[in-house]
Amino acid sequence: SLAYGSVHEELSTGGELKKRGGDKKGSLHVTGGKGGKPPVKVTEEGAIFRSYRDGKSFLLTPESTVQAQKSFGADIIIPLDELPPYHIDRNVLINSVERTHRWEARSLKEHLKDVKEQAMYCVIHGGLDRELRKKSVDYLTSLPFDGYAIGGSLGKNSKELLELLEWMMPMLNEEKDGVNRRNKPRHLLGIADEPSILGAVTRGIDTLDSCYPTRLSRHGTLLSREGKIHIKSGKYSRQYGIPIDPECACSTCQQYDRSYMWHLFKAKEPVFMTLATIHNLQYMNDLMAQQRQLILENKI
């Protein structure tokens, strides 16, 4: 998939992007992963896609994606990067990382022409290859990005992710060639399951983003302090008066119980996704507020 909303807008408006509010962090990953179509072709210039509307080809470049994000007012701009799959030949991975580095340098050059009080983070790549990760850290931290995002393949499970962070994060606390890396924020791309969040925060990650809580909502999984609730289970059909999470202050938990949520899901009522999303996002906000408090108390 191409996790980038302005693609749809470019196709809708013929390239004339509207200036509007909305998502305040851009996200531009060229990938052929599960659930999405890969680009028709990846070249040095950029990525060529085929329109889902009329089949015509269109080109996304590092420069055009930066301008798109500036147009809709992103506070944090993420450069165009290529996200190779977990299992990949090392030579192919090397070429991908080096091309992504060149794309990111072009993106930064375009951004610095007119900063507009917007920030740009680099995206550190290299998969699980530690030599390539170090090369990516050293190169990208030498450029004047405002923060460091950790992207690329992060492993097949939370264990591999946390092992990678355990090894890599100390490099982002170093001062090297006159650059104090510790002074810039560290962002983890596309990760939001609870074990990974808790492990990432203790290893020095400042911010994270992911579609995880909203994707769970769409498929009937609700987050709670008791654990995940798979609302399609019949055992919830008679849990009258019991909110999804008794400790949650979201509007869904204040007004609806588990039996009603079970009914909405089984009846395929669209409002279920709205109510479930409200709750799951509140749960994630509460989780992160708890982590911030533990940091303030010097417990992390």
C-alpha positions in Angstrom: 0.0 0.0 0.0 1.0 3.6 -0.2 0.3 5.1 3.2 -0.3 8.6 1.8 -3.6 10.4 1.6 -2.6 13.0 -0.9 -2.3 10.3 -3.6 -6.1 10.0 -3.6 -6.4 13.8 -3.6 -4.0 14.1 -6.5 -6.1 11.7 -8.5 -9.2 13.6 -7.5 -8.0 17.1 -8.3 -5.6 16.5 -11.1 -2.6 17.4 -9.0 -4.1 20.5 -7.5 -3.9 19.7 -3.8 -6.2 21.5 -1.5 -4.9 23.3 1.5 -6.7 21.8 4.4 -6.4 20.6 8.0 -6.3 16.9 9.0 -3.5 14.6 9.5 -0.5 16.5 10.9 2.2 14.0 10.0 2.8 12.9 6.5 3.6 9.3 5.7 5.2 8.2 2.4 6.2 4.6 2.2 6.6 2.9 -1.2 5.9 -0.8 -0.4 4.5 -3.9 -2.0 3.4 -5.4 1.3 0.4 -7.5 2.2 -2.9 -5.7 1.4 -1.6 -3.2 -1.0 -0.4 -2.9 -4.6 3.3 -2.2 -5.2 4.3 0.6 -7.5 4.4 -0.1 -11.2 8.1 0.9 -11.2 10.6 2.4 -8.7 13.3 4.5 -10.3 15.9 7.0 -9.2 13.4 9.7 -10.0 10.6 8.3 -7.8 7.8 5.8 -7.8 5.4 5.3 -10.7 1.9 4.2 -9.8 -1.2 3.4 -11.8 -4.3 5.2 -11.0 -7.1 3.1 -9.5 -9.6 5.5 -11.3 -8.6 5.4 -14.9 -5.5 3.2 -15.1 -3.2 6.1 -16.1 0.4 6.2 -14.7 1.5 9.0 -12.4 4.9 9.7 -10.8 5.5 10.5 -7.1 8.9 12.1 -6.5 10.6 13.2 -3.3 10.0 16.8 -4.2 6.3 16.4 -5.2 5.5 14.5 -1.9 7.1 17.2 0.2 5.1 19.9 -1.6 1.9 17.8 -1.1 2.6 17.6 2.7 3.3 21.3 2.8 0.1 22.0 1.0 -2.1 20.3 3.5 -0.2 21.7 6.5 1.6 18.7 8.0 3.5 19.7 11.2 6.0 16.9 10.7 6.9 15.9 7.1 8.2 12.4 6.4 10.3 12.0 3.2 9.4 9.5 0.5 11.1 6.2 1.3 11.0 2.6 0.0 9.9 -0.1 2.5 11.3 -3.4 1.3 9.8 -6.7 2.7 11.2 -8.6 5.7 12.7 -11.3 3.6 14.8 -9.7 0.9 18.2 -10.4 -0.7 20.9 -8.3 0.9 22.1 -6.7 -2.3 18.6 -5.6 -3.1 18.3 -4.2 0.4 21.6 -2.3 0.0 20.3 -0.7 -3.2 17.0 0.2 -1.6 18.7 1.8 1.4 21.0 3.8 -0.7 18.2 5.0 -3.0 16.1 6.0 0.0 19.0 8.0 1.3 19.2 9.9 -1.9 15.5 10.4 -1.9 15.6 11.8 1.6 18.4 14.2 0.8 16.3 15.5 -2.1 13.3 15.8 0.1 15.3 17.8 2.7 16.6 20.1 0.0 13.1 20.7 -1.2 11.8 21.3 2.4 14.6 23.8 3.2 13.5 26.0 0.3 10.5 27.1 2.3 10.3 25.6 5.8 7.0 27.3 6.8 7.4 26.4 10.5 7.1 22.7 9.5 9.5 20.0 10.7 11.0 17.2 8.7 12.2 13.9 10.1 14.5 11.5 8.4 13.6 7.8 8.1 16.4 5.4 9.3 16.4 2.2 7.2 18.4 -1.0 6.9 16.0 -3.7 8.0 17.6 -6.1 10.6 21.0 -5.7 9.0 23.0 -3.9 11.7 25.8 -2.8 9.3 23.2 -1.1 7.1 21.3 0.4 10.1 24.5 2.0 11.4 25.3 3.3 7.9 21.8 4.8 7.8 22.1 6.4 11.2 25.5 7.9 10.5 24.5 9.4 7.1 21.0 10.7 8.0 22.1 12.2 11.4 24.8 14.2 9.5 22.0 16.1 7.7 20.0 18.9 9.3 16.7 16.9 9.9 14.6 18.0 12.8 14.1 14.5 14.2 14.8 10.8 13.6 12.1 8.4 12.5 12.9 4.7 12.6 11.4 2.8 9.7 12.0 0.0 7.3 11.4 -3.6 8.2 11.5 -3.8 12.0 11.3 -7.6 12.3 8.7 -10.3 12.2 7.5 -9.8 15.8 7.8 -7.6 18.8 10.9 -9.5 20.1 12.9 -8.7 17.0 11.8 -5.1 17.1 12.8 -4.6 20.7 16.2 -6.4 20.1 16.8 -4.0 17.2 15.9 -0.9 19.3 18.1 -2.2 22.2 21.1 -2.2 19.9 20.3 0.9 17.9 19.0 3.5 20.3 22.3 4.1 22.0 23.6 5.4 18.7 20.9 8.1 18.8 22.2 9.3 22.2 25.7 9.9 20.9 27.5 13.2 19.9 29.4 12.6 16.7 31.0 15.0 14.3 29.6 18.0 16.2 26.0 16.7 16.1 24.3 16.0 19.4 21.8 13.3 18.4 20.3 13.2 21.8 18.7 16.6 21.4 16.3 15.5 18.6 13.1 13.5 19.0 13.0 9.8 18.1 9.9 8.5 16.3 8.9 4.9 15.7 7.0 4.4 12.5 4.0 2.1 12.2 4.1 0.4 15.6 1.4 0.6 18.3 0.7 -2.8 19.8 0.9 -2.5 23.6 4.0 -4.7 24.3 6.0 -2.9 21.6 5.0 0.5 22.9 6.0 -0.3 26.5 9.3 -1.8 25.3 10.0 1.1 22.9 9.3 3.8 25.4 11.8 2.3 27.9 14.4 2.2 25.1 14.1 5.9 24.4 11.4 6.3 21.8 9.5 9.6 22.1 6.6 9.2 19.7 4.9 6.5 17.7 2.2 6.3 15.0 0.1 3.4 13.7 -3.3 2.4 12.3 -3.3 -0.4 14.8 -6.1 0.8 17.2 -8.4 1.9 14.4 -7.7 -1.3 12.4 -8.6 -3.4 15.5 -11.8 -1.3 15.8 -12.9 -2.1 12.3 -12.5 -5.9 12.9 -14.3 -6.0 16.2 -11.4 -6.0 18.7 -11.6 -3.6 21.6 -8.7 -2.7 23.9 -9.2 -2.8 27.7 -7.2 -3.0 30.9 -8.5 -6.5 31.2 -7.0 -7.4 27.8 -8.3 -7.5 24.3 -12.1 -8.0 23.9 -13.1 -9.8 20.7 -16.7 -8.5 20.7 -18.0 -11.0 18.2 -17.9 -13.6 20.9 -21.4 -14.6 22.1 -20.4 -14.3 25.8 -20.7 -10.5 25.4 -24.3 -10.6 24.2 -25.7 -10.5 27.7 -23.1 -8.4 29.5 -25.7 -5.7 30.2 -24.5 -2.5 32.0 -20.9 -3.4 31.7 -18.8 -0.9 29.6 -16.0 -2.0 27.4 -13.6 -0.9 30.1 -15.0 0.2 33.4 -12.0 2.6 34.0 -12.3 4.3 30.6 -13.8 7.8 30.4 -14.5 7.8 26.6 -18.0 8.7 25.4 -18.6 5.1 24.2 -17.9 3.6 27.6 -20.0 6.2 29.3 -23.1 5.6 27.2 -23.0 2.0 25.8 -22.4 -1.5 27.3 -20.7 -4.6 25.9 -24.1 -6.2 24.9 -25.0 -3.2 22.8 -21.6 -3.2 21.1 -22.0 -6.9 20.4 -25.4 -6.3 18.8 -24.0 -3.5 16.6 -21.1 -5.6 15.4 -23.2 -8.7 14.7 -25.8 -6.5 12.9 -22.9 -4.9 10.8 -24.0 -1.4 11.9 -21.5 1.1 10.6 -21.8 3.1 13.8 -20.0 0.2 15.6 -16.7 1.2 13.9 -17.2 4.8 15.0 -17.9 3.9 18.7 -15.1 1.3 18.7 -12.6 3.7 17.3 -13.5 6.4 19.8 -12.8 3.9 22.6 -9.6 2.4 21.2 -8.1 5.8 20.6 -9.0 6.8 24.2 -7.4 3.7 25.5 -4.2 4.5 23.6 -4.2 8.1 24.8 -4.6 6.8 28.4 -1.7 4.3 27.9 0.6 7.1 26.6 -0.5 9.5 29.4 0.5 6.8 31.9 3.9 6.4 30.2 4.5 10.1 30.3 3.7 10.2 34.0 6.1 7.4 34.7 8.8 9.3 32.9 8.1 12.4 35.0 8.4 10.3 38.1 11.7 8.9 36.9 10.3 5.4 36.9 11.3 4.9 33.2 
